[in-house]
Amino acid sequence: MTSSRTRLPDPLPWPLLARPLARAEDALARLDERLHTSPIRDGWIARTHFGDAAATLWLDGELVALEDLVLHDARLDARAPTHELTRAHAVLRERRRIAGAEPGWALSNAGLAILRGRTAGDEGFPREAEREPNLVSEGDDDDATNAEGFNAGAGDQALADAFAAVDAAIARSNRALAGEASRPPPHRDRDPLVYDLDWDEEARLAEWRNAVDRTRDLPPTLAAAIAHTAWTAIEPLQRAPGLGRLLAAALLRERGKARAHLPCLAEGAKAVPRERRRHRDASVRLVAELDAIAAAADEGMKQHDRWLTARTLLLRKLAGRRSTSRLPELIDLVISRPLVSAGMIAEALAVTPRAALDLVKDLDLRETTGRGRFRAWSVP
């Protein structure tokens, strides 16, 4: 039976939906076709993961600086990470996992189980809560020689992570041999001060999947809009920031509307007023979701063209350089990140921090912090 929480206008208000639906379909198709043959497709995808993760927290009323998110992802935190930063990084990891998997993986039973945290992932590293931040003071100029030790302790941390993964596997094996379920019963390990123990996630998730199944005969963008609208109404999971929009984006990939990228729906939702996204009228909410998809595609197109122009200008500075120069690799790196630091460059290019600073100087990258130390750079 269809719940009142997911009940849609019957029939659908096609005169109201037709124009925004066509605009969203066209904008998304243009962006996907542009990315399909773009020389910076991989860099565009890697960079937009950061922006969409930060936008997800912005929609929840939390501000996360892109600089902090990039450094945290590189395990080069200059300070202890905040709770908001940790949540944003969890969204970033989920985006990467969905984008790197097969188009239908995220909406499958196995994919949803992993994204919900019900089972260990398949990427060989622990969950975010099990990782320890690598706090460093990353400088340049006078401190460049000291920055060579920026990755100190990484081997010990990797060994500790490996032992933790082995311990978790042994614990699961012991439970299986003892005849216990592969995962603990619902709510056994949940703090009642944080979670509502009466929240039936399984039933709510099944209700949401039924709502998605009813969109099989609808256009992909409208199906994605309905999927996220239903997720917002049902709230299957109590603590899963942005997962509804990621699943809606995965639905667009699964149905062939976004073959070359994972749409940045959170970035697009920032352009739509909250009053429209949370309107009581389901028809208004659907139009708002379609407008968010179109806004995400339009913004993605603008960013692509700007970064492609920046890459073209940077490539001109390679004239006369030796074939063994690391500058081409640095150009690819700065295109794929909102900003880079000396430590990130040194790690990615396997050079010393001093050499990294020299490469930055050769490309004349734009310094973004305005500081003399702990600096970062981005494309001009």
C-alpha positions as CSV (number, residue, x, y, z in Angstrom):
1,M,0.0,0.0,0.0
2,T,1.3,3.5,-0.8
3,S,2.0,5.5,2.3
4,S,0.8,9.1,2.6
5,R,4.4,10.2,3.0
6,T,5.2,9.1,-0.6
7,R,1.8,9.7,-2.2
8,L,2.3,11.8,-5.4
9,P,-0.2,13.9,-7.2
10,D,-2.4,11.5,-9.3
11,P,-2.3,12.2,-12.1
12,L,1.0,14.0,-12.3
13,P,0.7,17.7,-13.1
14,W,2.4,17.4,-16.5
15,P,1.6,21.0,-17.5
16,L,3.5,22.2,-14.4
17,L,6.4,19.6,-14.8
18,A,6.9,19.7,-18.6
19,R,9.1,22.8,-18.8
20,P,11.4,22.1,-15.8
21,L,11.6,18.5,-16.8
22,A,12.7,19.3,-20.4
23,R,15.2,21.9,-19.1
24,A,16.7,19.4,-16.6
25,E,16.9,16.6,-19.2
26,D,18.6,18.9,-21.8
27,A,21.1,20.4,-19.3
28,L,22.2,17.0,-17.9
29,A,22.5,15.5,-21.4
30,R,24.7,18.4,-22.6
31,L,27.0,18.2,-19.6
32,D,27.3,14.4,-19.8
33,E,28.1,14.6,-23.5
34,R,30.7,17.3,-22.9
35,L,32.4,15.2,-20.2
36,H,32.4,12.1,-22.3
37,T,35.1,13.5,-24.6
38,S,36.7,16.0,-22.3
39,P,40.4,15.8,-21.6
40,I,39.8,16.9,-18.0
41,R,36.9,14.5,-17.3
42,D,38.8,12.7,-14.5
43,G,40.0,15.9,-12.9
44,W,36.5,17.4,-13.2
45,I,35.0,14.4,-11.4
46,A,37.6,14.4,-8.7
47,R,37.3,18.1,-8.0
48,T,33.5,18.1,-8.0
49,H,33.4,15.4,-5.4
50,F,34.8,17.9,-2.9
51,G,32.4,20.6,-3.9
52,D,29.3,18.4,-3.6
53,A,30.4,17.0,-0.3
54,A,30.8,20.5,1.1
55,A,27.4,21.5,-0.4
56,T,25.7,18.6,1.3
57,L,26.8,19.9,4.7
58,W,25.8,23.5,3.6
59,L,22.3,22.3,3.0
60,D,22.2,20.9,6.6
61,G,23.3,24.3,7.9
62,E,27.0,23.4,8.5
63,L,29.9,25.2,6.9
64,V,33.0,23.1,5.8
65,A,35.9,24.9,4.2
66,L,37.1,23.2,1.0
67,E,40.7,23.8,2.1
68,D,40.1,21.8,5.3
69,L,38.3,19.0,3.4
70,V,41.1,18.6,0.9
71,L,43.8,18.5,3.5
72,H,41.8,16.1,5.6
73,D,41.3,13.8,2.7
74,A,45.1,13.9,2.1
75,R,45.6,13.2,5.8
76,L,47.5,16.4,6.1
77,D,45.3,18.2,8.7
78,A,46.8,21.3,10.1
79,R,44.4,21.0,13.1
80,A,42.1,18.5,14.7
81,P,39.2,17.8,12.4
82,T,35.8,19.0,13.5
83,H,32.6,16.9,13.5
84,E,31.3,18.7,10.5
85,L,34.5,18.0,8.6
86,T,34.3,14.3,9.4
87,R,30.8,14.2,8.2
88,A,31.7,16.0,5.0
89,H,34.5,13.5,4.4
90,A,32.1,10.6,4.9
91,V,30.0,12.1,2.1
92,L,33.1,12.5,0.0
93,R,34.0,8.8,0.4
94,E,30.4,7.7,-0.4
95,R,30.5,9.8,-3.6
96,R,33.7,8.2,-4.6
97,R,32.5,4.7,-3.8
98,I,29.3,5.2,-5.9
99,A,31.1,6.9,-8.8
100,G,33.7,4.2,-8.9
101,A,31.2,1.3,-8.8
102,E,28.9,-0.1,-11.5
103,P,25.9,2.1,-12.3
104,G,23.4,-0.1,-10.6
105,W,25.5,-0.9,-7.5
106,A,24.3,1.8,-5.2
107,L,20.6,0.9,-5.5
108,S,21.3,-2.8,-5.1
109,N,20.8,-4.7,-1.8
110,A,24.6,-5.1,-1.4
111,G,25.3,-1.5,-2.3
112,L,22.7,-0.1,0.1
113,A,24.0,-2.3,2.9
114,I,27.5,-1.0,2.5
115,L,26.4,2.6,2.2
116,R,24.3,2.2,5.4
117,G,27.3,0.9,7.2
118,R,25.7,-2.5,7.8
119,T,28.7,-4.4,6.5
120,A,32.4,-3.6,5.9
121,G,33.3,-2.0,2.7
122,D,35.3,-3.6,-0.1
123,E,38.0,-1.0,-0.4
124,G,40.4,-2.4,2.1
125,F,40.4,0.5,4.6
126,P,38.5,1.1,7.8
127,R,35.5,3.3,8.2
128,E,36.0,7.0,9.0
129,A,35.4,6.6,12.7
130,E,38.3,4.1,12.9
131,R,40.9,6.4,11.2
132,E,43.2,8.6,13.2
133,P,43.9,12.0,11.7
134,N,47.5,12.7,10.7
135,L,48.0,16.2,12.2
136,V,51.0,18.0,10.8
137,S,52.3,21.5,10.5
138,E,52.9,21.9,6.8
139,G,55.0,24.9,5.9
140,D,57.1,26.1,3.0
141,D,60.1,28.3,2.3
142,D,62.2,28.0,5.6
143,D,60.2,25.0,6.7
144,A,60.4,23.2,3.4
145,T,63.2,20.9,4.4
146,N,61.3,20.0,7.6
147,A,58.2,19.2,5.6
148,E,60.0,16.1,4.1
149,G,58.7,14.2,7.1
150,F,55.1,15.1,6.5
151,N,54.2,11.4,6.1
152,A,56.0,10.2,9.2
153,G,54.0,7.5,10.9
154,A,52.0,6.7,7.9
155,G,53.5,3.2,7.8
156,D,52.6,2.6,11.4
157,Q,49.1,3.8,10.8
158,A,48.7,1.6,7.8
159,L,49.9,-1.4,9.9
160,A,47.5,-0.5,12.6
161,D,44.6,-0.3,10.1
162,A,45.6,-3.7,8.7
163,F,45.5,-5.2,12.2
164,A,42.1,-3.6,12.8
165,A,40.7,-5.1,9.6
166,V,42.1,-8.5,10.5
167,D,40.5,-8.3,14.0
168,A,37.2,-7.3,12.5
169,A,37.3,-10.2,10.1
170,I,38.2,-12.6,13.0
171,A,35.3,-11.3,15.0
172,R,32.8,-11.8,12.2
173,S,34.1,-15.3,11.6
174,N,33.7,-16.1,15.3
175,R,30.1,-14.8,15.3
176,A,29.4,-16.9,12.1
177,L,30.8,-20.1,13.7
178,A,28.8,-19.4,16.8
179,G,25.6,-19.3,14.7
180,E,25.0,-15.6,15.2
181,A,23.8,-13.3,12.5
182,S,26.3,-11.7,10.2
183,R,25.4,-8.3,11.7
184,P,24.2,-7.4,15.1
185,P,20.5,-7.1,15.7
186,P,19.0,-3.7,15.1
187,H,19.8,-1.1,17.8
188,R,22.0,-3.3,19.9
189,D,25.0,-1.1,19.5
190,R,23.2,2.3,19.2
191,D,23.2,5.0,21.8
192,P,19.6,5.9,22.8
193,L,20.7,9.4,23.3
194,V,21.6,9.7,19.7
195,Y,19.2,7.3,17.9
196,D,15.5,6.7,18.2
197,L,15.4,3.0,19.0
198,D,11.8,2.8,17.6
199,W,12.9,3.9,14.2
200,D,12.3,1.0,11.9
201,E,14.9,1.6,9.2
202,E,14.2,-1.7,7.4
203,A,10.5,-0.9,6.9
204,R,11.2,2.7,5.9
205,L,13.9,1.7,3.4
206,A,11.5,-0.9,1.9
207,E,8.9,1.8,1.6
208,W,11.4,4.1,-0.2
209,R,12.4,1.4,-2.6
210,N,8.8,0.7,-3.4
211,A,8.4,4.4,-4.3
212,V,11.5,4.2,-6.6
213,D,10.2,1.1,-8.2
214,R,7.0,2.9,-9.2
215,T,9.1,5.3,-11.3
216,R,10.3,2.8,-13.8
217,D,8.2,4.1,-16.6
218,L,9.0,7.8,-16.0
219,P,11.8,10.0,-17.5
220,P,15.1,9.5,-15.5
221,T,15.3,13.1,-14.2
222,L,11.7,13.0,-12.9
223,A,12.4,9.6,-11.4
224,A,15.4,11.0,-9.6
225,A,13.3,14.0,-8.3
226,I,10.7,11.6,-7.0
227,A,13.3,9.4,-5.4
228,H,14.8,12.2,-3.4
229,T,11.4,13.7,-2.5
230,A,10.4,10.3,-1.2
231,W,13.7,10.0,0.8
232,T,13.1,13.4,2.4
233,A,9.5,12.4,3.3
234,I,10.3,8.9,4.6
235,E,13.7,9.5,6.2
236,P,14.8,5.9,6.1
237,L,18.0,6.5,8.0
238,Q,18.4,8.7,11.0
239,R,22.0,9.7,10.4
240,A,22.9,9.7,6.7
241,P,23.7,13.3,5.5
242,G,23.2,13.6,1.8
243,L,22.7,9.9,1.1
244,G,19.3,10.5,-0.5
245,R,20.7,12.9,-3.1
246,L,23.6,10.5,-3.8
247,L,21.1,7.7,-4.4
248,A,19.1,10.0,-6.7
249,A,22.3,10.8,-8.6
250,A,23.1,7.0,-8.8
251,L,19.6,6.5,-10.2
252,L,20.4,8.9,-13.0
253,R,23.5,6.8,-13.8
254,E,21.7,3.5,-13.6
255,R,19.0,4.7,-16.1
256,G,21.6,6.0,-18.6
257,K,21.0,9.7,-18.2
258,A,24.5,10.5,-16.7
259,R,26.9,7.9,-18.1
260,A,30.1,9.9,-17.8
261,H,29.7,11.4,-14.3
262,L,27.8,11.3,-11.0
263,P,25.6,14.4,-10.9
264,C,26.3,16.9,-8.1
265,L,22.7,17.3,-6.9
266,A,23.6,18.9,-3.6
267,E,25.5,21.6,-5.5
268,G,22.5,22.3,-7.6
269,A,20.1,22.3,-4.6
270,K,22.0,25.3,-3.2
271,A,20.5,27.4,-6.1
272,V,17.0,26.5,-5.1
273,P,15.4,28.3,-2.1
274,R,14.7,26.1,0.9
275,E,11.0,27.2,0.9
276,R,10.6,25.5,-2.5
277,R,12.5,22.4,-1.6
278,R,10.5,21.9,1.6
279,H,7.1,23.2,0.3
280,R,4.0,21.4,1.5
281,D,2.7,20.9,-2.1
282,A,4.4,17.8,-3.6
283,S,4.1,19.3,-7.1
284,V,6.2,22.3,-6.0
285,R,8.8,20.1,-4.4
286,L,9.1,18.0,-7.6
287,V,9.6,21.2,-9.7
288,A,12.2,22.3,-7.2
289,E,14.1,19.0,-7.5
290,L,14.0,19.3,-11.3
291,D,15.3,22.8,-11.1
292,A,18.1,21.6,-8.8
293,I,19.2,19.0,-11.4
294,A,19.2,21.6,-14.1
295,A,21.2,24.0,-11.9
296,A,23.7,21.3,-11.0
297,A,24.3,20.6,-14.7
298,D,24.6,24.3,-15.6
299,E,27.1,24.9,-12.9
300,G,29.0,21.8,-13.9
301,M,29.2,23.1,-17.4
302,K,30.5,26.5,-16.3
303,Q,33.1,24.9,-14.1
304,H,34.2,22.5,-16.8
305,D,34.8,25.3,-19.3
306,R,36.6,27.5,-16.8
307,W,39.0,24.6,-15.7
308,L,39.6,23.6,-19.3
309,T,40.6,27.2,-20.1
310,A,42.9,27.2,-17.1
311,R,44.5,23.9,-18.2
312,T,45.1,25.3,-21.7
313,L,46.9,28.3,-20.3
314,L,49.0,26.2,-18.0
315,L,50.0,23.9,-20.8
316,R,51.4,26.8,-22.7
317,K,54.0,27.1,-19.9
318,L,55.4,23.7,-20.8
319,A,57.1,25.1,-24.0
320,G,60.8,24.3,-24.0
321,R,60.6,22.0,-20.9
322,R,62.3,18.7,-20.8
323,S,60.3,15.5,-21.4
324,T,61.1,14.4,-17.9
325,S,59.6,17.5,-16.3
326,R,57.0,17.0,-13.6
327,L,55.0,20.0,-14.6
328,P,52.4,18.1,-16.7
329,E,51.7,15.9,-13.6
330,L,51.3,19.0,-11.5
331,I,48.9,20.5,-13.9
332,D,46.8,17.3,-13.8
333,L,46.9,17.5,-10.0
334,V,45.8,21.1,-9.6
335,I,42.9,20.5,-12.1
336,S,41.7,17.5,-10.0
337,R,41.8,19.4,-6.6
338,P,40.3,22.7,-5.4
339,L,43.7,23.5,-4.0
340,V,47.0,21.8,-3.4
341,S,49.7,22.2,-0.7
342,A,53.4,21.6,-0.8
343,G,52.9,18.3,1.0
344,M,50.2,17.1,-1.3
345,I,52.4,17.9,-4.4
346,A,55.4,16.2,-2.8
347,E,53.4,13.0,-2.1
348,A,51.6,12.9,-5.4
349,L,54.7,13.6,-7.6
350,A,57.2,11.8,-5.4
351,V,59.4,14.9,-5.1
352,T,60.9,16.8,-2.1
353,P,58.8,19.6,-0.6
354,R,61.5,22.1,-1.9
355,A,61.1,20.7,-5.4
356,A,57.3,21.0,-5.0
357,L,57.6,24.7,-4.2
358,D,59.8,25.2,-7.3
359,L,57.3,23.6,-9.5
360,V,54.5,25.8,-8.1
361,K,56.7,28.8,-8.9
362,D,57.3,27.6,-12.4
363,L,53.5,27.3,-13.1
364,D,52.7,30.6,-11.3
365,L,49.7,29.1,-9.5
366,R,47.4,31.4,-7.5
367,E,48.1,31.4,-3.7
368,T,44.7,31.1,-1.9
369,T,45.5,31.6,1.8
370,G,47.4,34.9,1.8
371,R,49.8,33.5,4.4
372,G,53.5,33.2,4.4
373,R,53.4,29.7,5.8
374,F,50.9,26.8,5.6
375,R,50.1,28.0,2.1
376,A,47.9,26.4,-0.6
377,W,47.5,27.0,-4.4
378,S,44.9,26.6,-7.0
379,V,44.5,27.2,-10.7
380,P,44.6,31.0,-11.7
